[in-house]
């Protein structure tokens, strides 16, 4: 069901980009995929009617990004993908493609892998290198910024949330789309209540522990 939700969102996208006050035509999408994991949505993006002109996937887990890079290689062999970048970053703290603040002289260095930098016959472990901005230039913008089933990680504090939304607003093109999917808290709460457990804190302030609730 989660996969169906994402696929439907992606296929229905049709951002109308504004440049110099005029709408551009339906060019291939520039996609920034946040919390991309192992690149499971790559195929969904390449199946879009407009195709993908540039794909950048960002995730905090380097191990997952290596799997995503291998997936991108396989798609390149099948002529499904020509340009893809994967960057290791935490969007609640790190800033790809922009300076962290006006006081910073340079963009932050982030571990990054690029499909274009590899030889066509490469089969070894994807090599991630420190690259300023995560190989996103200060002029780069995206038609779509997507974060699927992960936006709650950005909401653990006001500071992280503000950093996340500020970064997204800097990277999203005028007329572009931010899409996200998250869990329905009411459904989670219903499941917890149906377990008929006592969730009250102890008299000493200790939290109750319920393995079955986890």
N, C-alpha and C positions, 0 to 999 in steps of 0.2 A: 504493500500500500504506500509506504514512504517513497519507493521508487516511482510509482505511478504519479504521486503528487508532484514530485520534482520534474518528471518528464512532461507533464501537462503544463506546468508553469513555463518551462523552457520553450516548448513548442509554440505557445501562445504569445511569446514575446515579439514585439515589433517596435522597438524604440525609434523615435523620430528625432534624429540629432539636429541641433541648430548650430550653424556655423556662420559667423558674421551676419547674424540676424536672419539667415535664410535656412530653410530645412534642406538637409542633404538627402540624396537618394538612398535606396536600400542597399547599402554596402555591407560586406561581410562583417560580422559582429566582432568587436573587441571585448573580450570577456575576462573579468577578474573574478576568480572562483575562490572565495575565502573558506577556510576550513575544508579544503578540497580532499583531504585524506589520501587515499590511494588512487585518486583520479577516476573514481567510479562514474562520474558524470561526464567524462570526456566524450564518450560515444553519443550521449544525449545532445551535447552541444554541436557535434559535427553533423548530426542528422537534421539540424535546424535548416529551414528553407533558405536562409540567407548565408549559411555556412559560417566558418570561423576564420577571421583574418589574423587574429592574435589571441592567444590564450595564456593567461598567467594564473597559476594555482599557488595558493599560500596556505601553509599549515604549520602548526607548532611542532609536529612530530616528524623528525627527519627520516625515521625508518619508513613511515608511510609514504613520504615524498620519493624515496628511492623506488618503491613499487610503482608509484605514479609515473616516474620517469621511464621505467621499463615499459609500461603500458603505452606511453607516448611513442616510444621507439617502434613498437609493433604496429601502431596505427600509421606511422610514417611509411613503413614498408608497404602498407596496403593503400598508400596515397590518400589516406583519410585526414592527415594532419601534416602541416609543414612548419608551423611555428608554435612552440610551447616553451614556457618558462615555469620552473617550480622554485619557490623561495620559502625558506624556513623562517617564520616570524610569528609573533603573538600580537594580533591586531589591537589588543587592549593596552599594549605598551610600545611595541615597535612601529616604525613608520616607513613603509616602502615607498620609494619614488618621490619623497618630499623630505625637507629638513624637519627635524623634530621641533624646532622653534626658530624664530628669526635670529636668535643668538648663536645658533649652530652654523659653523662655516661650511661644513660638508654634510652630505646625506649619510645616514647610518649604513654601515657595512652589514650585509645579511648573506647567509649561506644560500647560494643560488646555483641552479643547473639550467642549461639552455639546450634545447633540441638542435638549434642551428649551429651550435659550437661543436657538435659531435660529428665524427665521420659516419657515413652511411652504414658502414660495416661494424660499428662499435657494438660489442656484446658484453663488456666488462661491467663492473659495479659503477653506477652513475656517480660521477665525481662532483661534489658540491664545493664551490669556491666562494670566499668572501668577496662580494661585489657591492659597491656603493649603490644604495637605492634598491637592491635586489633586482638589478638590471631593468628597472623602470625609470625612465628619464623624467626630469621635472616637467617636461612638456607632454608626457604621455597621459591620456585619459581613456576611459572605457565606456562603451555603450551600455554594458550590463555589469553590475556588481551583484554577485550571488553569495548568500551564506545560508546553507541548508542544515537545519537541525543542530546549530551550534551558536546561535546568537546569544543564548543564555550565558555562555562563557564570558561574554563581554559585559555582563550586567552585574558582576559581583561587587562592583563599587561605582560610585558616581564618576570617579576619575577615569576608570577604564572605559565606561560607557561614552564619556565625552571624547576621549581619545579616539575610540572606534568610529564614532559618527563624524568627527572632524576629518579623519583620514579618508573615509568614504566620500565625503562631500568634496574633498580636494581631488579625488581620482575619478569621480563620475562626471561624464560629459554632460553638457546642457542638453536636456531632452532624454537623457539616459534613464535606465530603470535600475532601482535597487530592489532585489527580490529576496525574500527570506521565508523559511518555514520553521516553525517551532512546535513543541508539544502543546497540547491543550491541558492547562493546569487543572481544569475541572475534572477531566477524566482521571488524571493521576490521583487527585484527592478522593474521588469516588472509590477507586481501587483500594486506597489506604483505609478509608472508613469502613469498607466492606470486610476488612480483616478483623474488625471488632477488637482492636487492641487499645490499651490505655496509653495515650501519647503524652500524658501530663508529665512535667518534670518532677523529679524526686524532691523531697523536703530539703535535701542538702544542695539542691540546684543542679544535680547531675541529670544528664540526658538519658532517657530510656533507650535500651538497645533491643532491637527486634530484627534478627537475621531474616525472618520471613518477610518483613516489610521491604528489606533491601532486595 
